[in-house]
Amino acid sequence: MVIRDIRQSRGLPQEGLGPSQSYISALERGKWKASLDKLEQIADVLSIHPTTLLLLAYLKKDPSLDPEMFIAQIQAELNDH
């Protein structure tokens, strides 16, 4: 997940992200899936919006996605509701 990339770029240890080092390690290795509450908690520590974490994860999973088109699609879907 992108959590590791962001955490390392900011020089933060796993222990600094929240619940426990083992939990963060398992998330970063893809062994566990985070709940929305945990994503919000981690995002808060990283000073990033939880939606940005999800967007970055999708972009990492599929590098062929165009970030601007992806954001435009999300904006259009938000406008429809």
C-alpha positions, 0 to 999 in steps of 0.5 A: 500500500502507499502508506509505506511510501508516504511514511518513509518519505516523511521519515516516520517509523511504523510505530508513529502511525497508530494502533501498533507496529505489527498492525501497520507492518501487516497493512504495508505488506498487504496482509491485512485490510484497513477499516475506514476508521483506521485509514482516517487515523493513519491519514490524520497522522500522515497529514493527508486526506483519506481519499488521497490515500485511496486515490494513490493506492489505485494509481499505484495498482494501475499505473496506466490510470491518468490521475487528472482523468481519474479525479475528473471522473470522481468530480463528475460522480460527486456532481451527479449526487 
